[in-house]
Amino acid sequence: MRPGEVIADRLVLREPLGAGGFGEVWRATDTVLGRDVAVKLMLPARTGPADRARFVREARTAGALRHRHIVVVHDLGQAVHERRPVLYLVMELLEGRTLGAVLAEGPPPLPLALRWAVQTCDALAAAHRAGVVHRDVKPDNIMVTPDGEVKVVDFGIAKAAAELGAPATSQVIGSPPYVAPRGRRDSAHQVAARRRAGRRATPRPAGRAPPHGSPTPWARTTPTTSSCTSPACPPGGRSTSRSS
């Protein structure tokens, strides 16, 4: 893709904003509505059925949520680029930086860190009430706007709570440094999501990543049981993982 190219006869690409494993995000102009938007384009290498399903799931999941701290999805469609079909997702254009970029400059003041943490938890709670679990809450999936607000983005591996069950494999879902211990199991998934938000908040006042920050933290994880009396703990008050 290049600046100036037109998607679906209405979206004029202006400049790239970022890229990930599944798609690249562009600043674009919607010539029909006369407004700037963010357009996520699926990468050409990601055209398999599973990748397409994930892309569509992100659009439908985020598009069904309405909250001031969750990115707004406007449209999902398919266009043709260089004779190949390309899925695209149109979202509100968020000015600002990712929380990861902000934290790279050092920890923010504690009151501001707490404000962002509360806003993020409000967004996750709204998603949970709608039956959606994000599963990949981390600094790079939080946008900090110029007015000091945060917005949760990238629902690419989110899943409906009703669909969650025992995982078929031991694969860790999400970004390892920010996955809560219970995140390895889809049971108590909403508890894991709340703890994941807490792990994501750790770098704000501390200026460092949360514990288990190695690329493969679960290589050092062994099953155990320990008492847990917090209201956030799963039924039975037991924790099932710890780092050796």
C-alpha positions, 0 to 999 in steps of 0.5 A: 500500500502507498499514500494516495491509494484508494480503498473501496472507492472512498478511503484515501490512504494518507500515512501509515500509523503502525503495523502488527502481525495481522495488519497495518493501520493507516490514517485515511480520509473518508471522501464520502463523509469528509472525515479522517479515520483509521483504516486497518488493512489485512496483510497480504500474507495473512489470507488463510481462513483462520486469519480472515476469521480473526480479522472479522472477529475483531471487527464484530467484537469491537463494533458491538461495544459502546464505551468511551474508553474503547475504540469505535469501529465504523465499518468492515469490508473487502476491497481488491488490491492488485487483483487480490481481495483485502479485508479492511476495518474502519475505526475512529482515528485516535490521536496520541501515542500508545501507552507503551510509547509513553512508558518508554519515557519513564513512569507517569505521576501516580495520580495519572497512572491510577486514572488510566488504570481505572479507565482501562478497567472500566472499559474491560468491565463494559466488555465483560458485561457484553460477554467479551474477554479481550485476552491481550491487554498490554501497553501497546494495546492502550492508546493515550489521547492528547486530552489524557484519556485512554482507549482500549484497542486491538480486539483481535484475539478477544473471545465471547465468554460463552465460547471459552472453555478448557484450552485444547493445548498448552499454548499461551493466549496473549502477550506472555509478560502481561498474561495473568497466571490464570490466563493459561486456562480459559476457566475464570477467564474474566478474573484473568483479564482483570489481573492482566489489566493489573499487570499492565498497570504495573509499569506505570508507577514502577517504571518497569515491566511486571514480574515474569517479564522474560519472553517465555515466562511459562517455561519456568512455571510449575503447577501448585496450589495456594490459598487465595482470599481476594474477592477476585479469586476464582471459586474455592479460593485457590490459585493454581500457578506460580513461578519457580 
